[in-house]
Amino acid sequence: MSGTSAALTPPADAIAPVRHPDAPAPGELLGAHYGHCFGCGGEQPHGLHLEARAGEGVTVTAEFTVRAAHQGAPGLAHGGLLATALDETLGSLNWLTQTIAVTGRLETDYVRPVPVDTVLHLSAEITAVAGRKIYSTATGRIGGPDGPVAVRADALFIEVKVDHFIDNGRKEEIQAAMSDPDQIRRARAFEVNP
C-alpha cells in the first residue's frame, strides 16, 4: 500500500504470526461470527453477507457481491462499504490465531471503481504481531482472485478481552447473545471483531 502511516508499520521486535493448532482448516468456510453483523451476518437484509474461508498459514479469502443497496454513486459501490468489506475480511484473520481483537486502525486505498453486481474477491494476511498489536493487509480484486486490484488496506488490530464487548455493547443485544441456548453461537458472537 502506498503511503502507509508509521502506526501501521510493525516495530523491529515484532514477531511472525502463528496459526493456532485449533484454527479452521485451509479451505474451510468460517461462517458468520454473529448473525446481525453487517459484514458477515445472514440476518442483515442489506449487509454484505461476506463469506470468508481459511487459507494457508495466517491468510483468508472472502467474497461478496455488490448489490444495488450498496451504492454510493449511481451503479457503483460506496467507498465506506468497500472499507467495511476489507475490515470484515481482516477481522476474519483472528479465527486463525484464536484471538479476540478489534480494529484499531484501517487505512484504505481505492484503486478503481467497483460496479454493482460485481463479485469482490478479497484476500488478507497477518504480517506481524507485537504484544497485543496485530498487523495485517488485505486486497480486493474484481473479475476473479487474480483480477485487477480495486481496493486494498493495511490494518492494526488490538487484542482485547471479551469484557470489551460486554462492557460497551448495547445491553439488549449482549443479553440476547449471551442467552442463546446454542453454546457455539453464543461464544462466536464475541470471538472476532464485530
Secondary structure, DSSP 8 states (H G I E B T S, - for coil): -TT--GGGS--TT-B-----TTS--TT-B---SSTT-TTT-TT-TTS---EEEE-STTEEEEEEE--GGGBSSTTBB-HHHHHHHHHHHHHHTHHHHT--EEEEEEEEEE-S--BTT-EEEEEEEEEEEETTEEEEEEEEEESSTTS-EEEEEEEEEEE--THHHHHHS-HHHHHHHHT-S-HHHHHHTTTS--
